[in-house]
Amino acid sequence: CKIELDKLIASRFMLFFKDQSQEWQKCLTQSLAFFRQVENRVGVQLDYSLLQKFLGHNFDFSKLEVLSAGLDLRTNLADSSLKIHIRIKDYPEKLQTAFVLSDGAADSDYLSEFVELIGFDFYFHGKSEIEIYAELQEDDFFRPETINLVWRHFPDSVLKPLQGSNLFFTGLSKANNNAVLYYHLNNRQDLTNYFKINDTAQRVHSFYQHQDILPSMWVGTTQKELEKTRIENIRLYYYKSFKME
């Protein structure tokens, strides 16, 4: 979900495919079939051009490691979107394609070694966006080269949540005026130890403490919010595992 001041945007869901048989092309086809069902239901036309340019004609699905599909439903239908995230490994030509498609939102010279995850947003008003996620894993958090290349550019308020995290992402997109910082907390109960959330976010988090969900969670916000005495705009992502019959 997403909290903007006292407003809760609750209809935000992501489905992560766990395909041991590596039939990623089938999973992508299923995702796009669902998207087209949504288009038919609500009478919108989605723009798939960025995804199509990224995939090209001969995409090597053996390079794909994670695929997810999602929905972000808003009160104003035009602001709603469908989402796809693709994690690639050892696929430099597609990584370069993603940087080109980001149209300057992310610098390939600086970030190439940190990027494996690419996101696509398909808005109901007909626009699409690509998001580049620069990633750091826990083992790399405090290496000298990481401190020199990354952390020296951030204040302590950004670094503190790393103490309870095992993954860190920066989401870079033309759609976001400020880069979104994502922390994967090992224990969701640590949220309030590292993030000074407002009352609305606190109520949401308290609700999820009583749900049958996994212990970890993702938190997304901006540096500007982290520097405030209280965070008013934040993304909270909780996990639930299930099997499809």
Buried (B, 14 or more C-beta within 10 A) or exposed (E): BBBEEEEBBEEBEBBEBEEEEEEBEEBBEBBBEBBEEBBEEEEBEBBBEBBEEBBEEEBEBEBBBBBBBBBBBBEEEEEBBBBBBBBBEEBEEBBEBBBEBBEEBBEBEEBBEBBBBBBBBBBBBEBBBBBBBBBBEEEEBEEEEBEEBBBEEBEEBBBBBBEBBBBBBBBBBEBEEEBBBBBBBBEBEBBEEBBBBBEBBEEBBEEBEEEEBEEBBBBBBBBEBBEBEEBBBBBBBBEEEEEEE
